[in-house]
Every structure is written in structure tokens, then in C-alpha cells.
């Protein structure tokens, strides 16, 4: 869910969180973004989306306080090429992460054992079928013998009157 923040104009540029019904600081906004919260900041007077400006202000304030979020090289590229620089860097980073994840997955125990797993599944199915056949065969002779009375006892009862 996108959290709506209203920015009130004038010199103060106060930020009002509509979810918690209170004014918030840039530090709080930075914290929310770091924890994955999506934000939309709108100018209260015009309704204009000012999210990008507000997030840029968060970056500016963090650099001003000495905790640089972005390298100087990255900032130069961003100014020269705009959003393209960010997109290219993100794609390069994602590609590197994907390569590392695939390499790590291949090194995990059991990786590449899908053939062996399929053979085990087939063997288990065959074993289950063999057990079912044995159970079925064992049940047939009992049914053929009749009511379970021994043969000698049946002969004595029915023979002489």
C-alpha cells in the first residue's frame, strides 16, 4: 500500500502523514523508505505529485549531515544522463546479484540432483506397487478357503449322521 504524505507549502514545507494524522520529518520518511514503504507526496495546494523532489531532499539532507547515500560518481552520472544512469546502474547491480544467486544455488547440497530424485520417485512407486500386489495375493487364498473353519473340522461335521 502506498502511504500518502501531503506537503504544505510556504517556507516550512511541512510534511503531513495522512495515515497517522500527524506531521513527519524527512528522517521518518527516510526510515519508511529504507524499510520498504512506498510513498506518494502531494502538494496540498495544487495536488501536484512532489514525491521525487521530496526523496531528493531526503538524499540531500543525508549528504549534508555526513552520511552519504550515493557516490560522487553516481551523482555526476545522474546529472549528466538523468534517470538513465540510475536505470543502468540498477540493471548492472541486478545482473550481478542474479549471477551470484545462480552460482550459490549450484553449490548447494543436492543441486543438480533432479535425475537422481526422479529415479528415486520411480523406484518408490515400483516398491509401492509390489507391496500392493503382495497384499492382494496374500488376501486371495484366505477368501478361497471359505469361512475360516479348518478342513478337518468341516469333514467331521458334515459326514456322518
N, C-alpha and C positions, 0 to 999 in steps of 0.2 A: 504494500500500500504506500502511496506517495503522501508524504507529510506536507501539508500546506503551511507556508510561512508568509505572512503579509509584512511588507516593508513600508513603514510610514515615512514619508518624505521629510523635507526640511533638512536642517543641518545635522540633526541627531541620527537620522536613518535607523530608527528603532525597528527591531525585528520581532514580530508577534507570532507565536506558535498557536495556530488555531486548534490543535489537538489538545493541548494542555491549558489553553486560555491564559497565556502569560507571555511576557516579553522574554526573549532569549538572547544570549550573546553569540558572537562568532565562534568562540571556543566550544560552546554547546553544539552548534551546527557542525563544526569540525568533528567533534566526537561522534555525533549521529552518523555522519557520512563514513567515518572510519569503521563503524560497526555495521555498515551495510544499508543504512536507512536511505531511501530515495527522497529527495526534497524537491519541492517546487516553490520558488519565491516569486510573489507577485507584488507589484507596486499597488498599494491600496487605493491611490487616487485614480490611476489610469488603467489598472488591470493588466499592465504590461508584464510579461514574464522577464524577471530580472535574476533568474537563477544563476546564469553564467557569470554575471557581474558579482553576485554575492559570493559564489565559490572562488572567483578570482581574488576577491577581497580576503577570504579566508587564507588563501595561499600567501597573499601579500603580507598579512598580519603575522603569519607564522615565520616568514622570512625576516620580517622586521624584528621579531623577538629573538632571532638567532637560531631557530630550528628550521633550517632549510628543507623543504619538501622536494624541491626539484633542483637538478643540477643547472649550473650556468649554461652549459652546452645545450641542454634541453630547452631552456628558456630562449636562447638565441634561435634555435630551430623553430620553436613555436611562433616566435615573432616573424621570422623570415617566411615560413610556409603555412602558418596558421594551423588549423585543425589537422591538416595533412600530416604534419610532423608527429602529432600525438598518435594518430591512427597507425602510422608506420612503425613507431616505437612499440605500440601495444601489440601489433601483429608480430613483430620480431620477438618480443617477450613471450607471447603465447606460443609461438612456434618452438622456442627453446624449452618452455615448460612441457609442451606435448612430447618433444623428443626425450626429455628426461623421464617423463612418466612411462613412456613405452619401454625405455631401457630398464627402468626399475621393475616394471611388470614382467619383463622377460627373465629377470634374475630371481624372481620369487620362486620358492619351492613349489613344484608342481606345474610351473609354467611350461607350456608345450607338451603337456601330457594328455591332450584330448583323445588321441588314438588309444592310449592305454586305458583311459577311462571308458571309452566305448567298448573295448574288448571285455573289460570287467562287467559292464552292464549286460552284454550279450551272454557271458558265462553265467551270471546270476540268473538271468531269465531262463537259460537252459536248465540250471540246477533246480529252480522252482518248478519247472515243467516235469522234470524227472521225479521229484518228490510227489507231485500231484499224481503222476502215473502210478507210482508205488503205492500210495494210499488207496487209489482206486482199485488196483489189483488185489490188495490185501482185503478190501471190503467185499469183493465178489465171492470168494469161497465160503465166507460165513453165511451169506444170503442163500447159497446153493444147498447148504446142509439142512435147511428147514428151520424148525423152531428152536434150535439150540439144545434139544434133548439128545444125549448120547445115543449112538446107533444101537448098542446092546440093549438099552432100556426100551427103545422103541420096539425091538423084536419080541421081547418078553410080554409086553402089554398086549400087542395085537394078535399073537399066535394062538394060544390055547384058550378055549372057552369051557 
